[in-house]
Amino acid sequence: MKPQRAWMLLQSGGRLDLLDPKPDAWTDEDLAIGLSRTYRWGGYSAWDLPLSVAQHSLAVLALRKREGKLAPRDALRELLHDATEALVGGIDPIMPLKPHLGEGFAQLDRRLQDAVDRRYGLPPWTDESYALHKRADRQAAANEAYHVVGWSRDDIRSSLQITLEPLDHDPLPLPPGMSPWEPWPPNLAKDLFLERLGELGDTIDVTETLDEIFIEDTLARLAEAFSRLPEAMRRRCRHLPTGKRGLDTLVQVEADDGSQCVEGVVVDGERNESGAFYFDDHFLVFSTEATEGGELIRCNGANCHVEIL
Protein backbone atom coordinates (compact mmCIF):
# COMPACT_ATOMS: atom_id res chain seq x y z
CA MET A 1 0.00 0.00 0.00
CA LYS A 2 1.44 3.38 -1.01
CA PRO A 3 1.84 5.93 1.80
CA GLN A 4 -0.60 8.81 1.75
CA ARG A 5 0.81 12.06 0.45
CA ALA A 6 -0.58 15.46 -0.36
CA TRP A 7 2.25 17.73 -1.45
CA MET A 8 1.97 21.24 -2.87
CA LEU A 9 4.95 22.78 -4.67
CA LEU A 10 5.04 26.48 -3.84
CA GLN A 11 6.47 29.29 -5.95
CA SER A 12 9.44 29.60 -3.59
CA GLY A 13 10.34 25.98 -4.30
CA GLY A 14 9.17 24.86 -0.87
CA ARG A 15 7.00 21.78 -0.54
CA LEU A 16 4.03 21.85 1.80
CA ASP A 17 2.76 18.49 3.05
CA LEU A 18 -0.93 19.03 3.80
CA LEU A 19 -1.01 15.88 5.93
CA ASP A 20 1.94 16.99 8.08
CA PRO A 21 2.42 20.75 7.55
CA LYS A 22 5.61 22.27 8.93
CA PRO A 23 5.66 25.93 10.01
CA ASP A 24 8.72 26.67 7.87
CA ALA A 25 7.38 25.03 4.69
CA TRP A 26 6.24 28.29 3.07
CA THR A 27 7.53 31.83 2.73
CA ASP A 28 5.54 34.97 3.44
CA GLU A 29 5.39 35.59 -0.30
CA ASP A 30 4.00 32.08 -0.88
CA LEU A 31 1.22 32.89 1.57
CA ALA A 32 0.51 36.26 -0.04
CA ILE A 33 0.38 34.68 -3.50
CA GLY A 34 -2.04 32.02 -2.29
CA LEU A 35 -4.36 34.50 -0.58
CA SER A 36 -4.33 36.85 -3.57
CA ARG A 37 -5.49 33.97 -5.79
CA THR A 38 -8.11 32.59 -3.39
CA TYR A 39 -11.50 34.15 -3.98
CA ARG A 40 -14.40 35.08 -1.75
CA TRP A 41 -18.05 34.42 -2.62
CA GLY A 42 -17.30 31.41 -4.80
CA GLY A 43 -15.37 33.65 -7.19
CA TYR A 44 -18.46 35.62 -8.23
CA SER A 45 -18.46 39.41 -8.42
CA ALA A 46 -20.34 42.28 -9.99
CA TRP A 47 -16.95 43.69 -11.01
CA ASP A 48 -14.53 42.45 -13.66
CA LEU A 49 -12.48 40.60 -11.02
CA PRO A 50 -13.47 38.51 -7.99
CA LEU A 51 -12.53 39.58 -4.48
CA SER A 52 -9.42 37.93 -3.05
CA VAL A 53 -9.04 36.68 0.49
CA ALA A 54 -5.91 38.86 0.70
CA GLN A 55 -7.99 42.03 0.20
CA HIS A 56 -10.67 40.72 2.58
CA SER A 57 -8.04 40.05 5.26
CA LEU A 58 -6.73 43.60 5.03
CA ALA A 59 -10.30 44.92 5.27
CA VAL A 60 -11.03 42.86 8.40
CA LEU A 61 -7.87 44.19 10.03
CA ALA A 62 -8.86 47.78 9.15
CA LEU A 63 -12.38 47.27 10.54
CA ARG A 64 -11.09 45.61 13.69
CA LYS A 65 -8.70 48.51 14.36
CA ARG A 66 -11.69 50.85 14.39
CA GLU A 67 -12.85 49.07 17.56
CA GLY A 68 -9.73 50.08 19.45
CA LYS A 69 -5.95 49.82 19.52
CA LEU A 70 -4.50 46.39 18.71
CA ALA A 71 -1.24 44.91 19.99
CA PRO A 72 1.03 43.84 17.08
CA ARG A 73 0.44 40.12 17.58
CA ASP A 74 -3.32 40.66 17.82
CA ALA A 75 -3.20 42.67 14.58
CA LEU A 76 -1.21 39.88 12.96
CA ARG A 77 -3.80 37.35 14.10
CA GLU A 78 -6.52 39.42 12.41
CA LEU A 79 -4.53 39.67 9.18
CA LEU A 80 -3.89 35.91 9.13
CA HIS A 81 -7.34 34.75 10.22
CA ASP A 82 -7.96 33.07 6.83
CA ALA A 83 -4.35 32.01 6.12
CA THR A 84 -5.22 28.31 5.93
CA GLU A 85 -7.40 28.96 2.88
CA ALA A 86 -4.27 29.77 0.87
CA LEU A 87 -2.32 26.82 2.23
CA VAL A 88 -5.08 24.27 1.65
CA GLY A 89 -4.94 25.00 -2.06
CA GLY A 90 -6.81 28.25 -2.60
CA ILE A 91 -10.15 27.05 -1.26
CA ASP A 92 -12.57 29.39 0.51
CA PRO A 93 -15.75 27.30 0.77
CA ILE A 94 -18.94 29.34 0.95
CA MET A 95 -20.60 29.00 4.36
CA PRO A 96 -23.45 26.61 3.33
CA LEU A 97 -20.88 24.19 1.90
CA LYS A 98 -18.63 23.88 4.95
CA PRO A 99 -20.84 21.47 6.98
CA HIS A 100 -20.78 19.03 4.06
CA LEU A 101 -17.00 18.81 3.75
CA GLY A 102 -16.67 16.36 6.61
CA GLU A 103 -14.32 15.76 9.51
CA GLY A 104 -11.35 14.96 7.25
CA PHE A 105 -11.32 18.48 5.85
CA ALA A 106 -11.82 19.93 9.33
CA GLN A 107 -8.80 18.00 10.64
CA LEU A 108 -6.67 19.16 7.72
CA ASP A 109 -7.68 22.76 8.41
CA ARG A 110 -6.81 22.39 12.12
CA ARG A 111 -3.36 21.04 11.28
CA LEU A 112 -2.72 23.96 8.96
CA GLN A 113 -4.00 26.44 11.53
CA ASP A 114 -1.65 24.99 14.13
CA ALA A 115 1.26 25.42 11.71
CA VAL A 116 0.24 29.04 11.05
CA ASP A 117 -0.11 29.76 14.77
CA ARG A 118 3.35 28.35 15.47
CA ARG A 119 4.99 30.00 12.46
CA TYR A 120 3.82 33.48 13.39
CA GLY A 121 3.53 33.10 17.16
CA LEU A 122 -0.19 33.94 17.12
CA PRO A 123 -1.89 34.22 20.51
CA PRO A 124 -5.06 32.16 21.14
CA TRP A 125 -8.40 33.91 20.86
CA THR A 126 -10.12 35.02 24.03
CA ASP A 127 -13.91 35.19 24.16
CA GLU A 128 -13.72 38.98 23.95
CA SER A 129 -11.16 39.17 21.13
CA TYR A 130 -12.95 36.51 19.09
CA ALA A 131 -16.29 38.32 19.43
CA LEU A 132 -14.69 41.55 18.19
CA HIS A 133 -13.01 39.66 15.35
CA LYS A 134 -16.28 38.03 14.27
CA ARG A 135 -18.03 41.37 14.24
CA ALA A 136 -15.34 42.81 11.94
CA ASP A 137 -15.47 39.69 9.77
CA ARG A 138 -19.27 39.89 9.49
CA GLN A 139 -19.09 43.61 8.75
CA ALA A 140 -16.65 42.87 5.95
CA ALA A 141 -19.03 40.20 4.64
CA ALA A 142 -21.96 42.65 4.66
CA ASN A 143 -19.85 45.23 2.78
CA GLU A 144 -18.70 42.66 0.22
CA ALA A 145 -22.16 41.18 -0.32
CA TYR A 146 -23.60 44.59 -1.16
CA HIS A 147 -20.76 46.49 -2.83
CA VAL A 148 -18.85 43.64 -4.50
CA VAL A 149 -21.24 40.76 -5.24
CA GLY A 150 -24.48 42.68 -5.68
CA TRP A 151 -26.83 41.32 -3.00
CA SER A 152 -29.59 43.70 -1.96
CA ARG A 153 -29.79 44.96 1.61
CA ASP A 154 -32.99 42.95 2.17
CA ASP A 155 -31.42 39.76 0.83
CA ILE A 156 -28.34 40.25 2.99
CA ARG A 157 -30.61 40.12 6.02
CA SER A 158 -33.06 37.46 4.87
CA SER A 159 -30.93 35.12 2.75
CA LEU A 160 -27.44 35.60 4.19
CA GLN A 161 -28.73 36.27 7.72
CA ILE A 162 -26.24 39.10 8.22
CA THR A 163 -27.82 41.75 10.42
CA LEU A 164 -25.07 44.35 10.08
CA GLU A 165 -25.71 47.11 7.56
CA PRO A 166 -23.15 47.57 4.77
CA LEU A 167 -20.91 50.59 5.29
CA ASP A 168 -21.01 53.46 2.83
CA HIS A 169 -17.25 54.02 2.78
CA ASP A 170 -14.55 51.48 1.91
CA PRO A 171 -12.36 50.95 5.01
CA LEU A 172 -9.25 50.37 2.88
CA PRO A 173 -7.10 53.14 1.38
CA LEU A 174 -7.67 53.31 -2.38
CA PRO A 175 -4.73 52.16 -4.50
CA PRO A 176 -4.01 54.44 -7.50
CA GLY A 177 -6.48 53.93 -10.31
CA MET A 178 -8.91 51.84 -8.24
CA SER A 179 -12.50 52.65 -7.25
CA PRO A 180 -14.00 52.17 -3.77
CA TRP A 181 -14.94 48.51 -3.16
CA GLU A 182 -13.33 47.38 -6.43
CA PRO A 183 -11.58 44.00 -6.19
CA TRP A 184 -7.84 44.35 -6.69
CA PRO A 185 -5.86 42.45 -9.32
CA PRO A 186 -3.99 39.47 -7.80
CA ASN A 187 -0.52 41.00 -8.02
CA LEU A 188 -1.69 44.20 -6.31
CA ALA A 189 -3.49 42.23 -3.59
CA LYS A 190 -0.35 40.13 -3.09
CA ASP A 191 1.94 43.15 -2.81
CA LEU A 192 -0.29 45.10 -0.39
CA PHE A 193 -0.89 42.05 1.80
CA LEU A 194 2.82 41.23 1.86
CA GLU A 195 3.67 44.83 2.72
CA ARG A 196 1.30 44.82 5.71
CA LEU A 197 2.50 41.41 6.84
CA GLY A 198 6.08 42.63 6.68
CA GLU A 199 5.28 45.74 8.72
CA LEU A 200 3.71 43.66 11.48
CA GLY A 201 6.44 41.04 11.28
CA ASP A 202 9.13 43.69 11.76
CA THR A 203 7.31 44.96 14.84
CA ILE A 204 7.21 41.58 16.58
CA ASP A 205 10.26 39.89 15.02
CA VAL A 206 8.55 36.92 13.36
CA THR A 207 11.97 35.71 12.19
CA GLU A 208 12.96 35.02 15.79
CA THR A 209 9.70 33.10 16.29
CA LEU A 210 10.42 30.97 13.23
CA ASP A 211 13.97 30.25 14.44
CA GLU A 212 12.57 28.99 17.73
CA ILE A 213 10.08 26.77 15.90
CA PHE A 214 12.87 25.37 13.71
CA ILE A 215 14.92 24.46 16.78
CA GLU A 216 11.94 22.83 18.49
CA ASP A 217 11.11 20.78 15.38
CA THR A 218 14.76 19.75 14.97
CA LEU A 219 15.00 18.60 18.58
CA ALA A 220 11.78 16.61 18.27
CA ARG A 221 13.01 14.96 15.06
CA LEU A 222 16.39 14.08 16.59
CA ALA A 223 14.75 12.60 19.71
CA GLU A 224 12.52 10.40 17.56
CA ALA A 225 15.48 9.21 15.45
CA PHE A 226 17.56 8.53 18.58
CA SER A 227 14.78 6.35 20.02
CA ARG A 228 15.12 4.06 16.99
CA LEU A 229 18.84 3.41 17.54
CA PRO A 230 19.90 -0.04 18.73
CA GLU A 231 19.78 -0.31 22.50
CA ALA A 232 23.53 -0.90 22.71
CA MET A 233 24.17 2.50 21.07
CA ARG A 234 21.67 4.28 23.29
CA ARG A 235 23.29 2.86 26.42
CA ARG A 236 26.52 4.67 25.52
CA CYS A 237 24.78 7.99 26.19
CA ARG A 238 24.14 9.48 29.61
CA HIS A 239 21.71 12.11 28.32
CA LEU A 240 18.80 10.71 26.31
CA PRO A 241 17.22 13.34 24.03
CA THR A 242 13.73 14.40 25.09
CA GLY A 243 12.89 16.59 22.10
CA LYS A 244 12.26 19.55 24.42
CA ARG A 245 13.92 22.95 24.37
CA GLY A 246 15.47 23.66 27.77
CA LEU A 247 16.18 19.97 28.42
CA ASP A 248 18.23 19.18 25.29
CA THR A 249 21.22 21.06 23.86
CA LEU A 250 21.28 21.55 20.09
CA VAL A 251 24.74 22.48 18.80
CA GLN A 252 26.66 23.12 15.64
CA VAL A 253 30.23 21.86 15.88
CA GLU A 254 32.89 22.91 13.38
CA ALA A 255 36.47 21.66 13.25
CA ASP A 256 39.04 24.41 13.73
CA ASP A 257 40.44 23.77 10.24
CA GLY A 258 36.97 23.90 8.70
CA SER A 259 37.20 20.31 7.47
CA GLN A 260 33.96 19.17 9.10
CA CYS A 261 30.78 20.74 10.45
CA VAL A 262 27.99 18.81 12.14
CA GLU A 263 24.70 19.76 13.75
CA GLY A 264 23.10 17.58 16.40
CA VAL A 265 22.01 17.14 19.98
CA VAL A 266 24.51 16.53 22.79
CA VAL A 267 23.96 13.11 24.34
CA ASP A 268 27.05 12.76 26.57
CA GLY A 269 29.74 14.90 28.12
CA GLU A 270 30.85 16.59 31.31
CA ARG A 271 28.70 19.35 32.80
CA ASN A 272 29.60 22.46 34.74
CA GLU A 273 28.14 23.56 38.07
CA SER A 274 25.06 25.06 36.42
CA GLY A 275 24.30 21.81 34.60
CA ALA A 276 25.31 23.06 31.15
CA PHE A 277 27.57 20.87 29.02
CA TYR A 278 31.28 21.60 29.25
CA PHE A 279 32.67 21.82 25.70
CA ASP A 280 36.39 22.18 26.42
CA ASP A 281 36.77 18.38 26.62
CA HIS A 282 35.32 15.39 24.77
CA PHE A 283 31.57 15.18 24.25
CA LEU A 284 29.18 13.08 22.17
CA VAL A 285 26.71 14.42 19.60
CA PHE A 286 23.86 12.56 17.92
CA SER A 287 23.28 13.77 14.34
CA THR A 288 21.19 12.66 11.36
CA GLU A 289 23.01 14.79 8.78
CA ALA A 290 25.25 12.07 7.34
CA THR A 291 23.04 8.98 7.76
CA GLU A 292 19.26 8.71 7.71
CA GLY A 293 19.15 6.62 10.87
CA GLY A 294 21.58 8.90 12.69
CA GLU A 295 25.02 8.42 14.19
CA LEU A 296 26.99 9.21 17.34
CA ILE A 297 29.91 11.60 16.74
CA ARG A 298 32.66 12.03 19.32
CA CYS A 299 33.93 15.63 19.39
CA ASN A 300 37.11 17.03 20.94
CA GLY A 301 36.35 20.47 22.29
CA ALA A 302 40.02 21.42 22.18
CA ASN A 303 40.03 21.18 18.36
CA CYS A 304 36.63 22.58 17.38
CA HIS A 305 34.28 25.50 17.71
CA VAL A 306 30.87 24.87 19.31
CA GLU A 307 27.82 27.06 18.77
CA ILE A 308 24.72 26.37 20.86
CA LEU A 309 21.61 26.86 18.73
N, C-alpha and C positions, 0 to 999 in steps of 0.2 A: 504494500500500500504506500503510495507516494505521500510524503509529509505535506500538510496544508501550507500554503504560502499565499500571500497577498501583497506583493511588492508594488510600490509606485516609484518610478524613476523621476526625480525632480529636476528642474532646470539647472540647479547648482551641480548636478551629478550625484547628489545624495540619494540613498534608497531608503524609503520609509516602509517598514513592515507593519501593515495595518493590524496584524494579529499580535505583534509584540513591539509597539512603537517606542522608540528611544527619544528622549528629550533633545538630543543633539543631532537627530536625523535630518532636520531641515534647517535652512537659513531663514533669516527674517524676510529676505526677498522672495524666497520660495512661498512663504506664507502670504505675503502681499500679492503675489501673482495669483495664487489660488483663490484668495478672497475677491480679487478684482474680476475673476472669471466665473465666480459662483453667483447665481442670480436669484433675487428675491421674486416672490409672486409667480413661481413657476416659469420665469423668464418672460412673462407678458408685461406689456407697457403701452401706454398711450403715446409714448415718444418713439423716436427712431431706435433707441437703444433700451435694453432692460436695465434695471437697477441692480448694481452689484452689492454683495454683502460688505465689501470694503467701504463703500460710500455709506451704507446703512450703519456700519459700526462707528464711523466717525460722527454720524448724526446722533446716535444714541449717547455717545460720550458728550457731545455738545449740549444735548438736552439734560443729561444728568448733572452737568456742571452748573446748570441754571438753578438746581435745587440747593446748592451750597458748595463750599470749597471741598475739593477731593484731594486726599493724599496721593502721591505719585503711584503707589502700587494699586490703590483703589481705582485710579483713572486708567491704569493699564488693564486692570480686570474688566472694566467697562469696554475698552477698545477691543479686547480679545474675547468677548463673551460668545462670539460665534466662530472662533478660530477652528474648531473641529470640522466645520463644514467645508473648509478648504482642504484639510488634511484627509478627509474621508473620500475625496475624489470630486470635489465641486458639487456636492449635493446639499441643497437646502429644501428639504421636503416641506410642502405646504402643510399647515396644521392638521387638516382633516386626514392626511395620509399617515402621519406619524404613528397613531395607534395600531396601524396595520403592518408596520415594518417588523414587528416581533422583537423578542428578547435578544436575539443574536445581534441585531443592529444596535440595540440599546447598550449591550456589553461593549461592542466595538467603540461606540461613542464615548463610553465611560473611560475606556483605556486611553483613547486619544486625549480626553479632557485631563486625565491624570498626567499625561506627558506634557501637555501645555502648562498645567499648573506648576509642575516641577521645573520646566524649562525657564519660565519667566518669574518664578517665585511668587505666584499669585496667592493672596490671602483667601481663606474660605469666606463664603457669604455669611453674614449675620442675618437674622430675620429683618432687621431694619434696612440694611444695605440692599438686600435682595428685593424688598418691597419697593424701594426707590428706583432700583434698576428696572424692575418690571414695569413701573409706571413710565419711565423714559422709553423703554422698548415698545410699549403699547402706544405711546404718543407718536413714536416714529412710524409705527404700523398705520395709525390713523392718517398721518400726513401722507404716507406713501400710497395708501389705498385711494385717497381722494386726488392728490396732485400728480401722482405718477401713473397709477393703473387706470383710474377713471371711475371708481365706484362713487355712487352718490352718497350724500351724508346720511340719508335714510337707510340705504342698504348697508352702510358701514355699521350702523346700530343694529339693524334687524338680521342681516345675513352673516356679517362678520362678528357680531356681538361685541363690538368695541364701543365703549360708552364715551370715550374721550373725543372731543371735537378736534378736527384737523386745525392746525395752526395756519394763520394767514402768511406768515413770513418764514422762509427757509432758515433753519438754525445754522446752516453751514455758510461760511464765506464763499462768495461766488468766484470760481476760477475765471480767468479772462476768456471772454467769448461765450460763456455759458449763461443760461437763463435760470432763474429760481426754480428749484425742484427738478431740473433736467438731469437725467442720469448721465454720469460721466463716462467717457470712453475708458476701456480697460486700462490702458497705459497710464492715463491720468489718475484713475482711482488707485492704481498700484503705487504710483509715485507719492501721492498725498497721504495714503495710509502708511507707507514706509517712512515718510518724513515724520509723521506724528509718533509712530512707534519708536523711531530713533530718538526723538526728543525725550520721550518718557524713559526709554532705556538708559539714556545718558544720565538722567536724574537719579535713577536707582541702581545703576551699575548692573545691568542684566548679565554682562559678560562674567562678572564675578559669580553670579548665581549659577550660570552654566558651567563654570569651572568646578564649582562644588559638586554639581550633579554628576559631572564626568568622573570625578574622583570617587564618589559614592558608587556609581555603576561599575567602575573598574575594580574596586575593592570587593563588591558583591560577586563579580565574575571570577576573580581570582580565588575567593573562598570556595566557590562552587567547584572550580577546577581542582583545587587542592584536596577537596573531600573525595575526589575520584582517584587519587594517587594510591598505589599499593600501601598497605598498612606499614610495611617495613620502612618505606620512605617517610611516611608521616611521623613515625616514632623517632626519627632523627631530629625532629623539630620541637623545641620547648614552647614555642608560641604558635598555636593553631589559629589560622586566620578566621575571623568572625564575619568579615564582610561589612563591619561597622566602622565609620569614621570616629576617631577618638579612642578606639580599642586597637586598631591595626595601624601600621606605619607603611605608607606607600612611598617608595623612594625611586629616584633615578640615579644610577651609579655609572660613572664614566671613568675609565682608566686614565691615569695622568697623561699617557702618551696619545690619548684619543683613539686607541685601537679598538676599544669595545665600549658600548653603552647599553645598559639594560635597565628596564623598568619592572618593578615587581614589589611584592610585599615582604617585609622582613619577618622571618619565621624562627630565627635563632640568633643569639648574640648577647653580649654582656650589656647590662643596664646601669645607668648612673643612679644617684640617690633619689632623683625625682621619678624614676621609672622609665625614662626615655632610653632608647637604645644608644649605646656608646659605639661610635663609628670609627674610632681610632685604632681598632683591633679587627680581628676576623669576625665576620657575621655572615648569615645565610639568608639568601633572597629566593623566594619562589616567583618564577616568571613564566608567562605563556608566550613570550615573543618569538622564541626560536622553535618551539615544538607545540603542537596543538594541545597535547595533554599536560604540558607544563614540565618544568625542570627546576631542580634546586641548584643554585649557583653560589659558590663560596667566594666571598669578596674579602680582600685585604685592605682595610681602611688606610693603611700607610701608603698605598700605591694607587689610590683612586679618590675621586671627588664625589661626595654624596649630597644630593639635593632632596629634601623631604617635600613631597608634593601635597 
